[in-house]
Amino acid sequence: MGKVTDKIRNGIRLIRIMAIILIILTICAAGVLIYYWHMPGSSYSGPLKPLTTAEGETRDNLKGHVQMLGQTIGERTTEKNEKLNSAAQYIKYYMGQTEMELIVQVYDIDGQRVENITAEIKGSKRPEEIIVIGAHYDSARNSPGADDNASGVAALLEISRLMKDLNPGRTVRLVAFVNEEPPYFQTEQMGSRVYAGRQSKRTRI
């Protein structure tokens, strides 16, 4: 009888230890989640401040780029290659107005010429360290692609405009990728993969 009682006591003791360990792990997990989810500072409340002249210009430029790509040009795919080319020409024209160097990476898909477009400004202190900011200018089939990804390209173009007044320590590359949507997504013909592959071979075009 005594041995049975000891076994019961040991079993209860083990359950208690396991429960304590589980509680500790739960507290630790909750702490980690709170740490990563917590945003620094406090939330803003009240009326929004009016935009400055510069902020208003940025807003208007972003809106204009999205309207041009998503509405005026519209669907941008290799099946509608003239529209894809129109988008590329628009991006090159706008980036060409800046102080950044324009680099066009050309490759062929089924006899069609497509382009990755890069605007680059050399770093003044550590030019060998390169920051790449990218967005794709093609759209999914049967879609104007306003939010995927004309909005990203709009930000890219506006950054290129603002970069002319900056002197970055590191080299900055703004890249407009082509063919990121199906049927090219995650294939060897995807624009960002072509770009990365050629960069790894230390070629620029």
Number of C-alpha atoms within 10 A of each C-alpha: 6 7 8 9 10 11 12 12 12 12 12 12 12 12 12 12 12 12 12 12 12 12 12 12 12 12 12 12 12 11 12 12 11 11 10 8 9 9 9 6 6 6 6 7 6 5 6 7 6 8 11 9 9 9 11 12 13 18 13 11 17 21 14 14 24 24 18 17 30 24 15 13 18 24 24 28 24 21 11 12 15 13 19 25 19 15 23 23 14 16 22 19 12 14 24 16 12 18 16 20 13 19 18 17 17 14 16 10 10 6 7 10 12 21 21 22 27 24 23 22 23 19 17 12 12 12 15 11 13 16 14 12 15 18 21 23 31 31 27 17 16 10 14 22 21 22 12 18 21 27 22 21 27 24 20 22 24 19 15 24 19 12 17 13 10 8 13 15 14 17 19 22 22 23 25 26 25 27 29 23 19 13 14 13 14 14 13 11 18 18 28 22 17 20 23 11 13 14 12 10 8 9 10 12 12
